[in-house]
């Protein structure tokens, strides 16, 4: 006979399967980007995406920033009120090429997560065909941008925060698994954690104050340490609300989904605290009020550019203050 707690957990897992499957779809698409190139988009669609990239690149180059949080659309997650699915850090001084995006991706052949540096064009094109085409960047002020860039470009630190155990539905405050956005969150937590003022004057990135009860190995962070800092800094991702009680027992056979890291109360409430692009942007805005958000959306024959923290609507309809640019070649 199953223990009462185990039986309750199994019942809740059955109820939350729909959410898990939908969230995992995003990961499957991201994995396919690197494991199966059979889903190429048409030349016309690629041209539309590249035009969005060109506009975004101009904004990055004109900003004077050294790092930016960048997010793109992917699989349709509108049932969860999510317009973006995947985030990374765009780095002006990337060793790959200027403004390449450092990100987590799942290596299918090796069944583990890895870090990947990808040009901005490849970052958006890897989403496949999406309608509308969405790209969002958060430009960081000099101090916070420099800290994040230094942490992201340091392979030792970036890899120290990487877990090989991937789960699309990873709980934001567990080290058991990790998804692509969670790696970004933990990097932000480490980069923006409080520093000892005297030590910071000589070595602003290396000298990190230890958190009581959290192991520190020199200047190399641990995931547990980064998550502790995230909590201390007020990171509180809005729950992904499960919209249905539908039962899909096949979920246990779907790869890249795990739920044993989530608190049982969250599973019962059908509210999963997962790191999403929206959660990362909210965190950056609260912690770095001077950060600037620019959103780009290509729909129909135009590219809408919105500056500010009010997201574009689902249909990307422009309003006063938005910049409207023509899409070359649009019918």
C-alpha positions in Angstrom: 0.0 0.0 0.0 1.3 3.5 -0.9 2.0 5.9 2.0 -0.8 8.6 2.2 1.7 11.3 1.1 2.8 9.3 -1.9 -0.8 8.5 -3.0 -1.7 12.2 -2.7 1.2 13.2 -4.7 0.3 10.8 -7.5 -3.2 12.1 -7.6 -2.0 15.7 -7.8 0.5 14.8 -10.5 -2.3 13.3 -12.6 -4.3 16.5 -12.3 -1.4 18.7 -13.3 -0.3 16.7 -16.3 -1.8 19.1 -18.9 0.3 22.0 -17.6 3.5 19.9 -17.5 3.0 18.6 -21.0 2.5 22.1 -22.4 5.5 23.5 -20.6 7.6 20.6 -21.8 6.6 21.3 -25.3 8.7 24.4 -25.2 11.7 22.4 -24.2 11.1 19.8 -26.9 11.0 22.6 -29.5 14.2 24.1 -28.1 15.9 20.7 -28.1 14.8 20.1 -31.6 16.7 23.2 -32.6 19.9 21.5 -31.9 19.0 17.8 -32.4 16.6 17.8 -35.4 16.8 20.5 -38.1 13.9 19.0 -40.0 11.6 21.9 -38.8 13.2 24.6 -40.9 11.1 27.7 -41.6 10.5 29.1 -45.1 12.9 31.6 -46.6 10.1 34.2 -46.4 9.7 33.6 -42.7 13.4 33.7 -42.1 13.5 37.1 -43.8 10.8 38.4 -41.5 12.7 37.2 -38.5 16.0 38.6 -39.7 14.3 42.0 -40.2 13.2 41.9 -36.5 16.8 41.0 -35.5 18.2 43.9 -37.5 16.0 46.4 -35.6 16.8 44.8 -32.3 20.5 44.8 -33.0 20.4 48.5 -33.8 18.7 49.1 -30.4 21.4 47.1 -28.6 24.3 48.8 -30.4 22.9 52.3 -29.6 22.2 51.5 -26.0 25.8 51.6 -24.7 25.0 48.5 -22.6 27.3 45.6 -22.1 24.7 43.0 -21.4 20.9 42.6 -21.9 18.4 40.1 -21.0 16.8 38.8 -24.2 13.7 36.7 -24.6 11.9 35.2 -27.6 8.6 33.6 -28.4 8.5 29.9 -29.2 5.7 27.3 -28.7 2.3 28.9 -28.1 1.9 29.1 -24.3 -1.0 31.6 -24.4 -3.1 29.3 -22.4 -0.8 30.1 -19.5 -0.8 33.8 -20.3 2.8 33.6 -21.5 4.0 35.2 -24.7 7.7 34.3 -24.3 9.2 30.9 -23.6 13.0 31.2 -23.7 15.6 33.7 -22.4 19.4 34.2 -22.5 22.0 36.9 -21.9 23.0 38.9 -24.9 26.7 40.0 -24.5 28.3 42.9 -26.3 31.8 41.4 -25.8 30.9 37.7 -26.5 33.8 35.7 -27.8 31.4 34.2 -30.3 30.3 37.5 -32.0 29.0 40.8 -30.6 25.6 40.5 -29.0 25.6 36.7 -29.1 23.3 35.1 -26.6 24.7 32.8 -23.9 21.9 30.4 -22.9 21.2 26.9 -21.7 20.1 24.3 -24.2 19.3 20.6 -23.9 21.7 18.3 -25.9 19.4 15.5 -26.9 22.1 13.1 -28.0 23.9 13.4 -24.6 20.7 13.8 -22.6 22.0 16.7 -20.6 21.9 20.5 -20.5 24.8 22.6 -21.8 25.7 26.2 -22.4 25.6 27.5 -25.9 26.6 30.8 -27.4 24.4 31.8 -30.4 24.3 34.8 -32.5 21.2 37.0 -32.1 19.8 35.9 -35.5 20.2 32.2 -34.6 18.6 32.8 -31.3 15.4 34.1 -32.9 15.4 31.7 -35.8 15.8 28.8 -33.5 12.2 29.4 -32.3 11.0 28.1 -35.7 7.9 29.6 -37.2 5.9 31.7 -34.8 3.1 34.2 -35.4 3.5 36.9 -34.4 7.3 37.0 -34.1 8.3 38.4 -30.7 11.6 39.5 -29.3 12.1 41.4 -26.0 15.3 42.9 -24.6 16.0 44.4 -21.2 18.9 46.9 -21.4 20.9 47.0 -18.2 22.7 50.1 -16.7 26.5 50.1 -16.6 27.0 48.7 -13.1 24.5 45.8 -13.2 25.2 45.1 -16.9 29.0 44.8 -16.2 28.4 42.5 -13.3 26.1 40.2 -15.3 28.4 40.3 -18.3 31.5 39.4 -16.2 29.7 36.5 -14.6 28.2 35.2 -17.9 31.6 35.4 -19.7 33.5 33.6 -16.9 33.1 30.0 -18.0 33.9 28.7 -14.5 31.1 30.6 -12.9 28.6 30.1 -15.7 29.2 26.4 -15.8 29.1 26.2 -12.0 25.5 27.2 -12.1 24.6 24.7 -14.8 22.8 21.5 -13.9 23.0 18.5 -16.2 19.6 17.4 -15.0 17.0 19.2 -17.2 13.3 19.7 -16.5 11.0 22.0 -18.4 8.9 22.4 -15.3 11.8 22.9 -12.9 10.8 24.4 -9.5 12.5 27.8 -9.2 13.9 27.0 -5.7 15.2 23.5 -6.0 18.6 22.3 -7.3 17.3 19.0 -8.4 16.6 20.1 -12.0 16.9 23.2 -14.1 15.4 24.8 -17.1 16.8 27.4 -19.5 15.3 30.4 -17.8 16.3 29.1 -14.3 20.0 29.1 -15.3 19.6 32.8 -16.3 17.8 33.6 -13.0 20.6 32.0 -11.0 23.3 33.8 -12.9 21.4 37.1 -12.2 21.2 36.2 -8.5 25.0 35.6 -8.3 25.9 38.6 -10.4 23.8 41.0 -8.4 24.3 39.6 -4.9 25.6 42.0 -2.2 29.4 42.6 -2.1 31.7 43.6 0.7 32.3 47.2 -0.1 36.0 47.2 0.7 36.8 44.0 -1.2 34.6 45.1 -4.1 36.7 48.1 -4.7 39.6 45.9 -5.6 37.7 43.0 -7.1 34.1 43.8 -7.7 33.1 40.5 -9.1 35.4 38.0 -7.3 34.6 39.1 -3.7 31.2 37.8 -2.9 29.8 37.8 0.6 29.1 34.3 1.8 25.5 33.6 2.9 25.2 32.0 6.3 24.7 28.2 6.0 25.5 28.1 2.3 28.8 26.6 1.0 31.1 28.8 -1.0 34.1 27.4 -2.9 36.4 30.4 -3.4 34.7 32.8 -5.9 32.8 30.0 -7.7 29.1 30.0 -6.9 26.9 27.1 -6.2 23.3 26.7 -7.4 22.1 26.6 -3.8 24.0 29.8 -3.0 22.6 31.5 -6.1 19.0 30.5 -5.2 19.5 31.8 -1.6 20.6 35.1 -3.0 17.6 35.2 -5.4 15.3 34.8 -2.4 17.2 37.5 -0.5 16.9 39.8 -3.5 13.2 39.3 -3.7 12.9 36.9 -6.7 9.4 35.6 -6.6 8.2 34.2 -10.0 4.5 34.4 -10.6 3.0 30.9 -10.5 2.1 29.3 -13.8 -1.5 28.6 -13.3 -2.8 25.2 -14.5 -6.0 26.0 -16.5 -7.5 22.4 -16.4 -7.9 19.3 -14.3 -7.8 17.1 -17.3 -5.9 13.8 -16.7 -3.3 12.6 -19.1 -1.6 9.6 -17.6 0.8 9.5 -20.6 2.7 12.3 -18.9 4.9 9.8 -17.1 6.3 8.8 -20.5 7.0 12.4 -21.7 10.7 13.2 -21.5 12.0 16.4 -19.9 9.1 16.6 -17.4 9.6 16.2 -13.7 7.5 17.3 -10.8 9.2 15.7 -7.8 11.0 18.9 -7.1 7.8 21.0 -6.6 6.2 21.5 -3.1 3.1 19.4 -2.7 1.0 22.4 -1.8 1.9 24.0 -5.1 0.8 20.8 -6.9 -2.5 20.7 -5.0 -3.1 24.4 -5.8 -2.2 23.8 -9.5 0.2 26.8 -9.4 3.7 25.9 -10.5 6.5 28.3 -9.6 8.7 28.0 -12.7 11.2 30.6 -14.0 9.8 32.2 -17.1 11.0 35.1 -19.3 8.3 37.2 -17.7 9.5 36.4 -14.2 13.1 37.3 -15.2 12.0 40.7 -16.6 9.9 41.5 -13.5 12.9 40.7 -11.3 15.2 42.8 -13.4 12.7 45.7 -13.4 12.2 45.6 -9.6 15.9 45.2 -8.7 17.3 47.6 -11.4 14.7 50.3 -11.9 16.9 52.1 -14.5 16.8 49.1 -16.8 15.0 49.7 -20.1 12.7 47.2 -21.8 12.3 47.2 -25.6 9.8 44.8 -27.3 9.7 44.0 -30.9 6.8 42.2 -32.6 6.3 41.4 -36.3 2.8 40.8 -37.4 1.3 41.3 -40.8 3.2 43.9 -42.7 4.8 45.8 -39.8 7.2 45.6 -36.9 5.9 47.2 -33.7 8.6 48.6 -31.4 7.5 49.4 -27.8 9.7 51.0 -25.2 8.6 50.6 -21.6 7.4 47.9 -19.2 3.9 47.5 -20.4 3.9 44.5 -22.7 2.4 44.5 -26.2 -1.0 42.7 -26.3 -1.3 39.2 -27.7 -2.2 40.6 -31.2 0.7 43.1 -31.1 -1.6 46.0 -31.8 0.2 49.3 -31.6 -0.9 52.1 -29.4 0.2 55.7 -28.9 4.0 56.0 -28.4 4.8 52.8 -30.2 7.1 52.9 -33.3 5.7 51.2 -36.4 8.1 50.0 -39.0 7.3 48.4 -42.4 8.3 44.8 -43.0 10.1 44.7 -46.4 8.5 42.2 -48.8 5.3 41.8 -46.7 2.3 41.1 -48.8 
